[in-house]
Amino acid sequence: MPVDRPTLLEFNPPRRILLGPGPSPVDDRVARAMTAPVLGHLDPVFLRLMDDIQTLLRYVFETENRLTIPISGTGSAGMEATVANLLEPGEEIVVCVNGYFGERMCDMVSRLGAKPIRVEAEWGRTIDIDKLRSAWKNSHAKALFAVHAETSTGVLQPLAPLREIANERDGLLIADTVTSLGAHAVAVDRHGIDGCYSGTQKALSCPPGLSPVTFSERALAKIKGRKTKPSSWYLDVGLVANYWGSERTYHHTAPITMNYALREALRIVAEEGLEARARRHELNHRALVAAVEAMGLKMHVASGERLWTLNTVCIPDGVDDARVRRRLLEEFDIEIGGGLGVLKGRVWRVGLMGSGSTMNNVLLLLAALEKCLAGEGFKVRGSGVSAAVEIYSKRE
């Protein structure tokens, strides 16, 4: 029996102010770029755009790595591509676990038949370097992994000490920079990162769908010397590199319009400049923190260990997490995120990323949050808006 022909109305989503853990607001220039005519994935004009993207990604990653490309897939695809290519079955890797995405890496490593050596810290703290060094020395690992910007907790993990530890055995350093690239300095070459991946939907302010990755020459030598093929054909960077390299060998049909969007998003980053972009993210983060504390709320992460792009605010006793987030969405069109894992119901995750990291967004969120908190019976101690304005005034 035939299925009835569906008749649906045109889909018209509301325009939200995306201040959660991602995606972040997409610049109008990026949205317009996606409406350009679709080209074939081997069209000479598209191939030139691919070259542009690689040049811009090297700038943002701060690297001269020749294999610096976007993987077709979200940040998790870049995560899996990195370890699937750099690890073989039976090999050990030391994994820093201080949040949801450290846990995810352990899962991926185990699925590859490799062995994760866990070094754990409380969700909301950086990894203890002495514990990490001890785990490295007492293992046979040739690779070390850490989340630079832990989206689940708002923690920023320093990278320089990790390279020093990996150097003790000429090991590979792998870093997750999904929520830091384009806001915090990743500095791949300066930090000696061998495998680094990110996502387009965070501080780059591009829609989700691509994962920028970069591999050092040391990493490429490890991949070339593998005894077994990577477990994933689709994520085999040796094959993908032949499409992005001079050979232009067909691998898969690239998501054309997403690459249009990425090129434009990266162009915007380059126009602003990495240093200026970092200062903007830091300023808006500082204004939010000052406001949160003035209102009588607390940050989950200690000062000095906080991300600028993802801010975890402790939910006061007696305040309903979901109800506040729902009111922000329904009354103000503002999205913020709830906690993950052990932090579920304990924190709000406020993203100030890319084009969403603005003074206007900070002040609007604070005014809306104050109203929602009053509805929960929470009496704010002082004006968050005034505290934020004071930070902005000092900067000016």
C-alpha positions in Angstrom: 0.0 0.0 0.0 1.5 3.4 -1.0 2.5 5.9 1.7 0.5 9.1 1.7 2.3 12.1 0.2 3.3 14.4 3.0 2.5 18.1 2.8 4.6 20.3 5.1 4.8 24.0 5.6 8.1 25.9 5.0 10.5 25.6 7.9 11.2 29.0 9.5 13.4 28.6 12.6 13.5 31.5 15.1 16.6 33.7 15.3 18.2 32.7 18.6 21.1 34.3 20.5 23.3 31.3 20.8 25.2 31.6 24.1 25.6 27.9 24.9 28.4 25.5 24.4 27.9 25.5 20.6 27.0 26.1 17.9 27.9 29.8 18.2 26.2 32.6 16.2 27.1 32.5 12.5 28.2 35.8 10.9 25.9 37.0 8.1 28.8 37.0 5.8 29.3 33.2 6.5 25.6 32.5 5.9 25.7 34.4 2.6 28.7 32.4 1.5 26.7 29.2 1.8 24.2 30.5 -0.8 26.8 30.7 -3.6 26.4 28.3 -6.5 27.5 24.8 -5.8 30.6 23.6 -7.7 31.9 20.1 -8.4 34.4 18.9 -5.8 37.1 18.7 -8.5 36.2 22.0 -10.2 39.3 24.1 -10.7 37.6 27.0 -8.9 36.8 24.9 -5.9 40.3 23.5 -5.9 41.6 27.1 -5.5 39.2 27.6 -2.6 40.7 24.5 -1.0 44.1 26.0 -1.2 42.8 29.2 0.4 41.3 27.2 3.3 44.6 25.5 4.0 46.5 28.8 4.0 43.9 30.3 6.4 43.9 27.2 8.7 47.7 27.4 9.0 47.3 31.0 10.1 44.7 30.1 12.8 46.5 27.0 14.0 49.8 29.0 13.9 51.6 26.3 12.1 53.6 25.5 8.9 52.3 21.9 8.8 51.7 20.9 5.2 48.9 18.5 6.3 46.4 21.1 7.6 42.9 20.4 6.3 39.2 20.3 7.3 37.9 16.8 7.9 34.3 16.3 6.5 32.5 15.8 9.8 32.1 17.6 13.2 34.8 18.0 15.8 34.3 14.4 17.0 35.3 13.2 13.5 38.5 15.2 13.8 39.0 13.6 17.2 38.6 10.1 15.9 40.7 10.8 12.8 43.6 12.0 14.9 43.8 8.9 17.2 42.7 6.4 14.5 45.7 7.5 12.4 48.3 8.0 15.2 47.5 4.8 17.3 47.7 1.1 16.4 46.1 -1.8 18.3 48.0 -2.6 21.5 49.7 0.7 21.8 49.4 2.8 24.9 48.4 6.5 25.1 48.4 8.7 28.3 45.0 10.4 28.4 44.2 13.5 30.6 40.7 13.1 31.9 39.2 16.1 33.6 35.8 16.3 31.8 33.4 14.7 29.3 35.7 14.9 26.3 38.7 13.2 28.0 36.3 10.4 28.8 35.2 10.3 25.1 38.8 10.0 24.0 39.3 7.0 26.3 36.3 5.4 24.7 37.6 6.0 21.2 41.1 4.7 22.1 39.6 1.5 23.5 37.5 0.9 20.4 40.7 1.1 18.4 42.2 -1.8 20.4 44.7 0.6 22.0 45.1 1.2 25.7 44.3 4.5 27.4 46.4 5.3 30.5 44.1 7.6 32.5 45.4 10.6 34.5 42.4 12.1 36.2 41.5 15.4 37.8 38.3 16.8 39.3 35.9 18.1 36.6 36.7 21.8 36.9 40.4 21.6 37.5 43.5 21.3 35.3 45.6 18.1 35.3 48.2 17.8 37.9 51.5 17.9 36.1 53.4 15.7 38.6 50.8 13.0 38.3 50.9 13.2 34.6 54.7 13.0 34.5 54.6 9.9 36.8 52.0 8.2 34.6 54.1 8.9 31.5 57.3 7.5 33.0 55.6 4.4 34.3 54.0 3.6 30.9 55.1 2.5 27.5 53.1 5.2 25.8 54.5 7.0 22.8 51.6 9.5 22.8 50.0 12.0 25.2 46.5 13.5 24.9 44.9 16.4 26.5 41.8 18.6 26.0 43.1 22.2 25.7 39.6 23.6 26.1 37.3 21.3 28.0 33.8 22.3 26.8 32.1 20.4 29.6 33.8 22.2 32.4 35.2 25.5 31.1 38.8 24.6 32.0 41.8 25.7 29.9 44.7 23.2 30.2 48.2 24.7 29.7 50.0 23.0 26.8 53.7 23.9 27.3 54.2 21.5 30.3 52.7 18.6 28.3 55.2 19.0 25.5 58.0 18.9 28.1 56.7 15.6 29.4 56.3 14.1 26.0 59.8 15.1 25.1 61.2 12.8 27.8 60.5 9.9 25.4 60.1 11.7 22.1 56.4 11.2 22.3 53.5 12.6 20.2 51.4 15.3 21.7 47.7 15.3 20.7 45.4 18.2 21.6 41.7 18.9 21.4 41.2 22.6 20.6 37.6 22.4 19.6 36.6 25.3 21.9 39.8 27.3 21.9 40.8 27.6 18.2 40.2 31.2 17.1 40.0 32.7 20.6 42.8 31.3 22.7 46.3 30.9 21.3 46.7 27.3 20.2 50.2 27.9 18.7 50.7 24.4 17.3 54.3 24.9 16.3 55.4 26.8 19.4 53.8 24.1 21.7 55.1 21.2 19.6 51.6 19.7 19.0 51.8 16.7 16.7 48.1 16.1 16.2 45.5 18.8 16.7 41.9 19.0 15.8 39.0 21.5 16.3 35.5 22.2 15.1 34.0 24.9 13.0 31.0 25.7 15.2 32.7 27.3 18.2 35.0 30.3 18.2 35.3 30.2 14.4 31.5 31.0 14.2 30.9 28.7 11.3 28.0 26.1 11.2 28.9 22.6 12.5 30.0 20.1 9.9 33.8 20.4 9.4 36.7 19.6 11.7 40.0 21.4 11.1 43.0 19.1 11.8 46.7 19.5 11.5 49.5 17.0 11.7 53.3 17.6 12.3 56.0 15.9 10.2 56.7 13.6 13.2 53.0 12.6 13.2 53.1 12.0 9.4 56.2 9.8 9.8 54.3 7.7 12.5 51.3 7.4 10.1 53.5 6.4 7.2 55.3 3.7 9.3 52.1 2.0 10.5 52.1 -1.8 10.5 48.3 -1.8 10.0 45.9 0.4 8.1 43.8 2.9 10.1 40.6 1.2 11.2 38.5 3.9 9.4 38.7 4.2 5.6 36.8 7.5 5.6 39.0 9.0 8.3 42.3 7.7 6.9 44.2 11.0 6.6 46.7 9.4 4.2 43.9 9.0 1.7 42.2 12.3 2.5 45.5 14.1 2.1 45.8 12.9 -1.5 42.6 14.9 -2.2 43.7 18.0 -0.5 47.3 17.7 -1.8 48.7 18.3 -5.3 47.4 14.9 -6.5 43.7 15.9 -6.1 42.8 12.2 -6.0 39.1 11.6 -5.4 38.3 10.4 -1.9 34.8 11.5 -1.1 32.4 14.3 -2.3 33.4 17.2 -0.1 30.6 19.3 1.5 30.9 22.2 -0.9 28.8 24.8 0.8 30.4 24.1 4.2 33.8 24.8 2.7 32.5 28.1 1.3 31.4 28.9 4.9 34.7 27.9 6.4 36.7 30.0 4.0 34.6 33.1 4.8 34.7 32.4 8.6 38.5 32.0 8.5 38.7 35.2 6.4 36.9 37.1 9.2 39.3 35.7 11.8 42.3 36.8 9.7 40.8 40.3 9.2 40.4 40.8 13.0 43.8 39.2 13.8 44.5 36.5 16.3 45.8 38.8 19.0 42.8 41.2 18.7 40.4 38.3 18.7 41.9 36.9 21.8 41.7 40.3 23.6 38.0 40.6 22.7 37.2 37.1 24.0 39.1 37.8 27.2 37.4 41.1 27.8 33.9 39.7 27.4 34.8 36.8 29.7 36.1 39.1 32.4 33.0 41.2 32.2 30.8 38.2 32.6 32.8 36.9 35.6 32.7 40.2 37.3 28.9 40.4 36.8 28.3 36.8 38.0 30.3 37.5 41.2 28.6 40.8 41.8 25.2 39.1 41.6 26.2 36.7 44.3 26.8 33.7 42.0 30.0 31.7 41.7 32.1 30.4 38.8 32.8 26.7 38.8 36.4 27.0 37.6 39.1 28.7 39.7 40.5 32.0 38.4 43.6 31.4 36.2 42.2 28.1 34.9 39.2 29.4 33.1 38.3 29.4 29.4 37.2 32.7 27.9 35.0 30.9 25.4 33.0 28.6 27.7 32.0 29.9 31.2 30.6 27.5 33.8 28.4 29.3 36.4 27.3 27.4 39.5 23.5 27.1 39.9 22.4 28.5 43.3 20.6 26.2 45.7 16.8 26.3 45.2 17.1 27.5 41.5 15.6 25.1 38.9 18.2 24.6 36.1 15.9 23.6 33.3 13.3 26.2 34.1 15.7 29.1 34.0 17.2 27.9 30.7 13.6 27.4 29.3 12.6 31.0 30.3 15.7 32.4 28.7 14.9 30.6 25.5 11.2 31.3 25.4 11.2 34.9 26.7 14.5 36.3 25.4 15.5 33.9 22.6 18.7 33.2 24.5 20.2 29.7 24.6 22.7 28.7 27.3 23.7 25.1 28.1 23.2 22.9 31.0 25.9 20.7 32.7 27.2 17.4 31.3 28.0 14.3 33.3 28.7 14.9 36.9 28.0 18.6 36.4 24.4 18.0 35.2 22.1 20.3 37.2 25.0 21.9 38.9 26.2 24.5 36.3 25.1 26.6 33.4 27.5 26.6 30.5 27.7 30.1 28.9 29.4 30.3 25.6 31.0 33.6 24.5 32.5 32.4 21.2 33.4 34.0 17.9 30.8 36.5 16.7 28.7 35.8 19.8 31.4 37.2 22.1 30.2 40.8 22.3 29.4 43.4 24.9 25.8 43.5 23.8 25.3 39.8 24.3 26.9 39.9 27.7 24.7 42.7 28.9 21.5 41.3 27.5 22.2 37.9 29.0 22.9 39.4 32.4 19.6 41.5 32.4 17.6 38.4 31.3 19.3 36.1 33.8 18.6 38.6 36.7 14.9 38.5 35.8 14.8 34.7 35.6 16.6 34.4 39.0 14.1 36.7 40.6 11.4 34.4 39.3 13.1 31.6 41.2 13.1 33.5 44.4 16.9 34.2 44.3 17.8 37.7 45.5 20.8 39.0 43.6 23.4 40.7 45.7 24.2 43.5 43.3 23.8 44.6 39.7 25.5 42.3 37.2 25.0 44.7 34.4 26.7 47.5 36.4 29.7 45.3 37.2 30.1 44.3 33.6 29.8 48.0 32.4 32.6 48.9 34.9 34.9 46.3 33.3 34.1 47.7 29.8 34.6 51.3 30.9 38.0 50.5 32.4 39.0 48.9 29.1 37.9 51.9 27.1 
